[in-house]
Amino acid sequence: MPITRRKPMNHSWNFESHPSDRPTLFGIMVRLNRVQTRREKIVMHLKSIVRAVLAATVMLPAAALEAGVNPPVSVRVVTLNVREGMGALGGPATEATGDFLTINDDDGMGPNSGLNPDIVCLQECRSSTNLLAYRDAFLAGYQFYRITQTDAGGNFNALFVSPFWNVLDVDSVNTPGPRNIMRITFEVPFALEPMTLYVCHFKAFTDGGSTATRTAEADFVGELVYDDINLGLDLDDNGSRETTGGSFVCLGDMNSNNNFDGSLDGLFTHDTLSVDTGLLDLPVETLFGRTVGGAPQTVTFQGNPQGRLDYVCLDEVSAAFYDSDSNGSYTQDEINTMGFVYSSGDDGGALANGNSSATFNASDHRPVVFDVLIERDPNGFFDLRDLNENQIIDADDLAIWERLFLMGSAPDVNADFSVDADDRAYMKEGVRETELTDVSTR
């Protein structure tokens, strides 16, 4: 379902951004379009890479894996309200968060892991020092961004980005509410176009004044995203919208329970034009909710009263990858293929490094996880056997496949809907071809 792309209007806002604390090497490598050596990748993030590969080759909707078509790039995005600030390392809430919101894998190639996010969006942060310490312990090498504006309680939005990705622009955008939103645009490796995120934390409470403020915030952000999609992005802040296209995701703590009060309507329908903004309300379920049927189980806030306060809203083009029957609407099953609300008790802590109580001890909110699909660059290298993504098929790819096979989770690299000796032979064939090419060019 095509949509005309545009960008934000020139709203009058204060523009603030926090310098990224990323290692210079990563920035240089991305900017020069260089690929990290296979040995570095394996040493640093073997399990992380493996799970990313699985997400891109095994978990994609059938519509995204048509024969002869390169599958889209998968980007794992997680949003979480950390409840009055990420504490210092060693604190029970911080350590619990570090069990799931991490690339660390405490049992090596065993059954447990963290969520392995590419992007982490946090609300209600209070200390850059604590966030950077958290990053170094649980998301090593990731880039850190925050907005400098804080609300009356000292809260601000922050974000971690994969160390291999090139951030193009970061804006702190004034809203009618108590907290600025963060808008960030970045390039995703192997993707055709950039991705733009809007990290929000809308006004809480249900009294008339709070609801009116939240409504104004949603109206403003909906108009902002509508303009960004349709008019283009001003990534160099020179007043000209020079960049069109890309994927757009609005996410965070919207503080309206499943939008029952209608305060978020403006996110999805333009307040003045009465047309779709391009964003979709996509209420994913918990892992347990997926299995039991009945009313969707979408609770993200564990306090009293419980409810769905945290959202990830994709643009229509990005969501279309999951529209299995191409009818322009989404069943709950289709929505559930996009992501999930993570409660560590649902899987016995399998995605929280074995800690089944991690999400209960971390915050009064649960993380919402989306695997956003974006179009792959058709001119780039792609082969299902390139498991470490270094653009050749080599012995390291074969070693990764063999380890995964022993775990029972090897990818179906020859796309015949089974994982067997034929996949191993196909992997070895690619390695031999690479070795012969090396010999012939010496």
Buried (B, 14 or more C-beta within 10 A) or exposed (E): EEEEBBBBEEEEBEEBBBEBBBBEEBBEBBEEEEBBEBEEBBEBBBBBBBBBBBBBBEEBBEBBBEEEEBBBBBBBBBBBBBBBBBBEBEEEBBBBBBBBBBBBBBEEBEEBBBBBBBBBBBBBBBBBEBBBBBBBBBBBBBBBBBBEBBBEEEBBBBBBBBBBBBBBBBBBBBBBBBBBBBBBBBBBBBBBBBBBBBBBBBBBEEEEEBBEBBBBBBBBBBBBBBBBBBBBBBBEEEEEBEBBBBBBBBBBBBBBBBBEEEBBBBBBBBBEEEEBBBBBBBBBBBBBBBEEEEEBBBBBBBEEEEBBBBBBBBBBBBBBBBBBEEEEEBEBEBBBBBBBBBBBBBBEBBBBBBBBEBBBBBBBBBBBBBBBBBBBBEEEEBBBBBBBBBBBBBEBBBBBBEBBBEEEBBBBBBBEEEBEEEBBEBBBEBBEEBEEEEEEEE
